[in-house]
Structure formats: structure tokens, C-alpha cells
Amino acid sequence: MSDQADALTRLVQQHVGEGRALTVRAFAERAVDPVSGTRVSKSTAGNLVQGHQIKITPEVLAAIAEGLGLPLAEVQAAAMRQYVGIVVDDPFATPAGEDDVVVRVAHDPEKSAEDMPTVRAFLDRAAREHG
């Protein structure tokens, strides 16, 4: 499997399973969305570790993030790569400026900055308009 095809699986496997910081049971106990109370069951946790597809909702992703102790955005990005086939990153390698603007673009992982001249033009225009 490519990194895109199993990004969420790999992220979970880095933290959960035999020889990892968390057992499947411990992960399942921790994996609770603090807002909705949605839980990841032990069987769902096991399915994640084994690389099986699961039903993804915003609440499930929040529970996974909580269970792993990772930022929600990191778990969401991995789920997007695996389930939707897009990445969210800065294909333009925008240097941090004094205003700390962060550029993130959702795109096909096969596309590079050169493949996105319209996006680059939009970002350039926005920078000119907003100083």
C-alpha cells in the first residue's frame, strides 16, 4: 500500500499495537471525542490497527486523535489521504513571513506546485491585496 492508501492506518499503527506505546485496549479506552462522547470500540480500534476500512465521521476522527494524543488536524489529514485521496500541504514551500501566514492547499498528491498555476496566482493576488 502506498502512504496515501494507508495514511490513517500507519498513523494509528505507529502508536497502537504490540510493542507500541498503547495496546489496542488502552487506545480504545482513551479514544473518546471530548465534545460528543463518541467512542472507538475495541473492535474498531483493532480494525484500524489491522488496516481495515472503518466508518469515518468527524466525531470518530476526534476520538482517534484523543486516543492517540495527537492534534486533530494531523488525524484529519491522514484520513483525507487514505479515504479521499488528497493531501493538505504547502506545495509552494512558502517561507514564513513576519505575519506568520500559513499556506495549506488540498490537492491530488500527484500534483506539484508547477501543476497548480491558478492556485499560485490566487495566493499571489491575495498577498498583494492584503499587504
C-alpha positions as CSV (number, residue, x, y, z in Angstrom):
1,M,0.0,0.0,0.0
2,S,1.2,3.5,-0.7
3,D,1.4,6.1,2.0
4,Q,-1.7,7.7,0.5
5,A,-3.7,4.5,0.6
6,D,-3.0,3.7,4.3
7,A,-2.0,7.1,5.9
8,L,-4.5,6.8,8.8
9,T,-3.7,3.1,9.3
10,R,0.0,3.9,9.5
11,L,-0.6,6.8,11.9
12,V,-2.5,4.5,14.2
13,Q,0.0,1.7,13.9
14,Q,2.8,4.0,14.9
15,H,1.2,4.3,18.4
16,V,-1.0,1.2,18.9
17,G,-0.3,-2.5,18.9
18,E,2.2,-5.0,20.1
19,G,5.5,-3.3,21.0
20,R,3.9,0.2,20.8
21,A,3.1,2.8,23.5
22,L,-0.6,1.8,23.5
23,T,-2.3,-1.6,23.4
24,V,-5.5,-1.8,21.4
25,R,-7.5,-1.9,24.6
26,A,-5.7,1.1,26.1
27,F,-6.2,3.0,22.8
28,A,-9.9,2.1,22.7
29,E,-10.4,3.3,26.3
30,R,-8.7,6.7,25.5
31,A,-10.4,7.2,22.2
32,V,-13.4,9.3,23.2
33,D,-14.4,12.5,21.4
34,P,-14.5,15.0,24.3
35,V,-17.3,17.0,22.7
36,S,-19.8,14.4,21.5
37,G,-18.7,11.4,23.7
38,T,-18.4,9.2,20.6
39,R,-16.1,6.3,21.4
40,V,-14.0,4.0,19.3
41,S,-14.8,0.4,20.3
42,K,-12.1,-2.2,20.9
43,S,-13.1,-4.0,17.7
44,T,-13.0,-0.7,15.7
45,A,-9.6,0.0,17.2
46,G,-8.4,-3.4,16.2
47,N,-9.7,-2.9,12.7
48,L,-7.8,0.4,12.5
49,V,-4.5,-1.3,13.5
50,Q,-5.1,-4.1,11.1
51,G,-5.7,-1.7,8.2
52,H,-9.4,-2.4,7.7
53,Q,-11.6,0.5,6.5
54,I,-13.9,1.9,9.1
55,K,-16.8,4.4,9.0
56,I,-15.3,7.8,9.4
57,T,-17.1,10.8,10.9
58,P,-15.8,14.0,12.4
59,E,-16.6,12.6,15.8
60,V,-14.7,9.3,15.1
61,L,-11.7,11.3,13.9
62,A,-11.8,13.4,17.1
63,A,-11.9,10.2,19.2
64,I,-9.0,8.8,17.3
65,A,-7.0,12.0,17.9
66,E,-7.8,11.9,21.6
67,G,-6.9,8.2,21.8
68,L,-3.5,8.8,20.1
69,G,-2.9,12.1,22.0
70,L,-2.3,13.8,18.6
71,P,-3.7,17.1,17.2
72,L,-7.0,16.6,15.4
73,A,-5.6,18.2,12.3
74,E,-2.9,15.5,11.9
75,V,-5.5,12.7,12.2
76,Q,-7.9,14.6,9.8
77,A,-5.1,15.0,7.2
78,A,-4.2,11.3,7.4
79,A,-7.8,10.3,7.0
80,M,-8.1,12.6,3.9
81,R,-5.1,11.0,2.3
82,Q,-6.4,7.5,3.0
83,Y,-10.2,7.9,2.4
84,V,-10.4,10.7,-0.1
85,G,-7.0,10.6,-1.8
86,I,-6.0,14.2,-1.3
87,V,-3.2,15.8,0.7
88,V,-3.2,19.1,2.5
89,D,0.2,20.7,2.5
90,D,2.1,23.7,1.1
91,P,3.2,22.7,-2.4
92,F,4.8,26.1,-2.8
93,A,7.2,25.9,0.2
94,T,6.0,29.3,1.3
95,P,8.6,30.9,3.6
96,A,7.2,32.0,7.0
97,G,6.9,35.8,6.9
98,E,6.5,38.3,9.7
99,D,2.8,37.8,9.5
100,D,3.1,34.0,10.1
101,V,0.8,33.2,7.1
102,V,0.5,29.5,6.6
103,V,-0.4,28.2,3.2
104,R,-2.2,24.8,3.0
105,V,-3.7,23.5,-0.2
106,A,-5.9,20.4,-0.6
107,H,-4.7,18.6,-3.8
108,D,-4.1,15.4,-5.6
109,P,-0.8,14.0,-4.2
110,E,0.5,13.5,-7.8
111,K,0.3,17.3,-8.4
112,S,3.2,19.6,-7.7
113,A,3.4,23.4,-7.5
114,E,4.1,23.6,-11.2
115,D,0.8,21.8,-11.9
116,M,-1.2,24.5,-9.9
117,P,-0.5,27.9,-11.6
118,T,-4.0,29.1,-10.8
119,V,-3.6,28.4,-7.1
120,R,-0.3,30.2,-7.1
121,A,-1.9,33.2,-8.9
122,F,-4.7,33.2,-6.3
123,L,-2.2,33.2,-3.4
124,D,-0.1,36.0,-5.1
125,R,-3.2,38.1,-5.6
126,A,-4.4,37.6,-2.1
127,A,-0.9,38.6,-0.7
128,R,-0.9,41.8,-2.8
129,E,-4.4,42.7,-1.8
130,H,-3.8,42.1,1.9
131,G,-0.4,43.6,2.2
